[in-house]
Amino acid sequence: MRTLISISCYFVLGIYAYVNSFQGPAAGFASPAVVVLKETVTTTRRDSTFQPMPDSSSSAAAASAAALLPSTNQTWVHAVDSRADLRHAMAPGSKITAIETDVIMGHTTASFTRTASGTKRIPIMAHPPITISDLSMTDFLDNIVENEETKTVNKVIKLDFKELEPVEATLQAIVNKQLQTSSEGAFVLNADILPGPGHDEKSVSIPAELFLETCLRYIRQSQDQHHQQTNNGRNQAPRFAFSLGFRAHCSDPHGYTASHVQSMSDLITRYQLQSTKDDPASDNNNHNNGNIGVILALNARQLAKSLDQFDGIMDLFPDLQILAWVGKGEPGIQRESIQSIETHFRKLGMSNRIGFDCRVSIML
């Protein structure tokens, strides 16, 4: 009898990974996470490595997005929400190139005591329901800088906002600290901004319009700041990308609907986040400033149920990418579901625009 068990087997290809096939994990691994790549099996505890494998039929799309999004070849570490995790990620000689962290309002352990419950909340790095951390947002930003003289960030930094309040403070800090990114670095701004499968508008804690308008205001301010400093030799403005998601319940039976996708398409159009295939060179489109890219962050289970729903939006916006994910506490997804997603988009010539960050259930 075969038994389906969910192990911490991460099929992690990063936010921008390009992968065309899947191989099962090797037997006998001991560490709690496994990164599965084409013709490669790498065991890891916290870090997730992937290699790009672009679809040659979509090389033009990949080239057009190259200036907007970080390299497809990253080594990720997730939930960097403590000083110890950050020291590990930033250690000299570390192979980690991309860091994901959660941002909420809360208290630092240094300021919080049982008698100081009235202490003002500040942006900290923590995942709900935890609201206390030894790592504040400002300390996090200070410690990801690898060149103090130029204030340069060399890694991809994914900021996963769990509520709206810390968004402005975090972006303002990036601007005030005059941070810039190298050609390998970027700030990826992630939030669930629309209701998806199993949820309605009341369950979305981050309003789409406020999130995008706040982010865009500070992105433009950062770009203006960069233009004013070009004569001083600081020529690399911070690179930003959006990772936009839906609030989704993994067990919803219906998947994403046409209404869900249309709502996201309307936002991308309204805020001019992406050029369309019919108007790739619009001078009024923010997408053409070379600093903003967009990824749709989609629950892998729900995506597998509704693949056709995304054909239109992916065709309309040629640089748009998808990251299929499995959430924290969610059971691992079957390998067949991953393969169905890959196969669907490969047939459309879009496999180089689909990435995965998934735990995979293994049949024994």
Residue pairs with C-beta under 8 A, 6 or more apart in sequence:
2 363
2 364
3 363
3 364
4 334
4 361
4 363
4 364
5 361
5 362
5 364
6 331
6 332
6 359
6 361
7 32
7 34
7 332
7 359
7 361
7 362
8 32
8 33
8 34
8 332
8 359
9 25
9 33
9 34
9 36
9 332
9 359
9 360
9 361
9 362
10 33
10 34
10 35
10 36
10 44
10 48
10 357
10 358
10 359
10 360
11 22
11 35
11 36
11 335
11 338
11 356
11 357
11 358
11 359
11 360
12 35
12 48
12 49
12 50
12 76
12 356
12 357
12 358
13 19
13 37
13 50
13 355
13 356
13 357
14 48
14 50
14 72
14 74
14 76
14 98
14 355
14 357
15 69
15 70
15 74
15 98
15 156
15 158
15 188
15 241
15 243
15 295
15 321
15 323
15 355
15 357
16 69
16 70
16 71
16 72
16 74
16 295
16 321
16 323
16 355
17 50
17 52
17 72
17 74
17 355
17 356
18 52
18 53
18 54
18 55
18 62
18 72
18 351
18 352
18 353
18 354
18 355
19 37
19 38
19 50
19 52
19 53
19 342
19 351
19 354
19 355
19 356
20 38
20 53
20 55
20 342
20 346
20 351
21 38
21 342
22 36
22 38
22 335
22 338
22 339
22 342
23 36
23 37
23 38
23 39
23 40
23 41
24 36
24 335
24 362
25 34
25 36
25 41
25 362
26 41
29 41
29 43
30 43
31 43
31 44
31 45
32 45
33 43
33 44
33 45
33 46
33 48
34 41
34 42
34 43
34 44
35 41
35 42
35 43
35 44
35 48
35 49
35 50
36 360
37 49
37 50
37 51
38 51
38 53
40 51
42 49
46 77
46 78
46 85
46 88
47 75
47 76
47 77
47 95
47 96
48 75
48 76
48 77
48 78
48 357
49 74
49 75
49 76
49 95
50 72
50 73
50 74
50 75
50 76
51 73
52 71
52 72
52 73
54 62
54 72
54 352
55 346
55 349
55 350
55 351
55 352
57 349
58 349
58 350
58 351
58 352
58 353
59 352
61 318
61 319
61 350
61 352
61 353
62 352
62 353
64 280
64 318
64 319
65 293
65 319
65 321
65 353
67 290
68 241
68 287
68 290
68 291
68 292
68 293
68 319
69 186
69 241
69 293
69 295
69 321
70 98
70 156
70 184
70 185
70 186
70 188
70 239
70 241
71 184
73 97
74 97
74 98
74 156
75 95
75 96
75 97
75 98
76 96
76 97
76 98
76 99
76 100
76 357
77 85
77 88
77 89
77 96
77 98
77 99
77 100
78 100
79 85
79 100
79 101
79 102
79 127
80 86
80 89
80 99
80 100
80 101
80 125
81 101
81 102
81 125
81 126
81 127
81 130
81 133
81 135
82 125
82 133
82 134
82 135
83 134
83 135
83 139
85 135
86 99
86 135
86 140
86 143
86 144
88 94
88 96
89 96
89 99
89 155
90 96
90 143
90 144
90 146
96 155
97 155
97 156
97 184
98 155
98 156
98 157
98 158
99 144
99 155
99 156
99 157
99 158
100 158
100 160
101 125
101 140
101 157
101 158
101 159
101 160
102 125
102 126
102 127
102 128
102 160
102 162
103 123
103 124
103 125
103 137
103 159
103 160
103 161
103 162
103 166
103 167
103 170
104 123
104 124
104 126
104 127
104 128
104 131
104 161
104 162
104 163
104 166
105 121
105 122
105 123
105 124
105 131
105 163
105 165
105 166
106 121
106 122
106 124
106 126
106 130
106 131
106 132
106 133
107 119
107 121
107 122
107 124
107 131
107 132
107 133
108 122
108 124
108 132
108 133
108 134
108 135
108 136
109 132
109 133
109 134
110 134
111 119
112 119
112 132
121 131
122 136
122 137
122 169
123 136
123 137
123 138
123 165
123 166
123 169
123 170
124 131
124 132
124 133
124 135
124 136
124 137
125 133
125 135
125 136
125 137
125 140
126 132
126 133
126 135
127 162
127 328
128 162
137 166
137 169
137 170
137 173
138 173
141 170
141 173
141 174
141 177
141 179
142 177
144 153
144 155
144 157
145 151
145 152
145 153
145 179
146 152
146 153
146 154
146 155
147 154
150 180
150 234
151 177
151 178
151 179
151 180
152 179
152 180
152 181
152 182
152 185
152 236
153 179
153 180
153 181
153 182
153 185
153 187
153 238
154 181
154 182
154 184
154 185
155 184
155 185
156 184
156 185
156 186
156 188
157 185
157 186
157 187
157 188
158 188
158 190
158 243
159 170
159 187
159 188
159 189
159 190
160 190
160 191
161 167
161 170
161 189
161 190
161 191
161 206
161 211
162 205
163 205
163 206
164 205
164 206
164 207
164 210
164 211
164 214
167 189
167 191
167 206
167 211
167 214
167 215
168 214
168 218
171 189
171 214
171 215
171 218
171 219
172 218
174 187
174 218
174 222
174 238
175 218
175 221
175 222
175 225
178 225
178 229
178 234
179 238
180 226
180 234
180 236
180 237
180 238
181 187
181 236
181 237
181 238
181 239
182 236
183 236
185 239
186 238
186 239
186 240
186 241
187 238
187 239
187 240
187 241
188 240
188 241
188 242
188 243
188 295
189 215
189 240
189 241
189 242
189 243
190 242
190 243
190 244
190 245
190 297
191 206
191 211
191 243
191 244
191 245
192 204
192 206
192 245
192 246
192 247
192 248
192 297
193 204
193 206
193 207
193 208
193 211
193 212
193 244
193 245
193 246
193 267
194 204
194 208
194 244
194 245
194 246
194 247
194 260
194 263
194 264
194 267
195 201
195 203
195 204
195 246
195 247
195 260
196 245
196 246
196 247
196 248
196 249
196 256
196 260
196 299
196 302
197 246
197 248
197 249
197 252
197 254
197 255
197 256
197 257
197 260
197 299
197 302
198 248
198 249
198 251
198 252
199 246
199 247
199 248
199 249
203 247
204 247
208 267
212 242
212 267
212 271
212 273
213 271
215 240
215 242
216 271
216 286
219 240
219 291
219 292
222 237
222 238
222 240
223 237
223 289
223 291
226 234
226 236
226 237
226 238
227 237
237 291
238 291
239 291
240 291
240 292
241 292
241 293
241 294
241 295
242 273
242 292
242 293
242 294
242 295
243 294
243 295
243 297
243 323
244 264
244 267
244 294
244 295
244 296
244 297
245 296
245 297
245 298
246 256
246 260
246 264
246 298
246 299
248 256
248 298
248 299
248 302
250 299
250 301
250 302
250 326
250 327
250 330
250 331
251 301
252 302
253 305
254 305
254 306
255 302
255 303
255 304
255 305
255 306
255 309
256 298
256 302
256 303
256 305
256 306
256 309
256 310
257 306
257 309
258 309
260 309
261 309
261 310
261 312
261 313
264 296
264 313
265 312
265 313
265 316
265 317
267 273
268 274
268 294
268 313
268 317
268 320
269 276
271 286
272 282
272 284
272 285
272 286
272 287
273 286
273 287
273 292
273 294
274 285
274 287
274 294
274 317
274 319
274 320
275 281
275 282
275 285
275 287
275 288
275 317
275 318
275 319
276 316
276 317
276 318
277 315
277 316
277 317
277 318
279 285
280 318
281 288
282 288
286 292
287 294
287 319
293 319
293 321
294 317
294 319
294 320
294 321
295 320
295 321
295 322
295 323
295 355
296 310
296 313
296 320
296 321
296 322
296 323
297 323
297 325
298 310
298 322
298 323
298 324
298 325
299 324
299 325
299 326
299 327
300 324
300 325
300 326
300 333
300 337
300 338
300 341
300 356
300 358
301 326
301 330
301 333
301 337
303 310
303 322
303 324
303 341
304 333
304 337
304 340
304 341
307 340
307 341
307 344
307 345
310 322
311 348
313 320
314 320
314 322
314 345
314 348
314 350
314 353
315 348
320 353
321 353
321 354
321 355
322 345
322 353
322 354
322 355
323 355
323 356
323 357
324 338
324 341
324 354
324 355
324 356
324 357
324 358
325 356
325 357
325 358
326 332
326 333
326 357
326 358
326 359
330 359
331 359
331 361
332 358
332 359
332 360
332 361
332 362
333 358
333 359
333 360
333 361
334 360
334 361
334 363
335 360
335 361
335 362
338 356
338 358
338 360
341 354
341 356
342 351
342 354
345 351
345 353
345 354
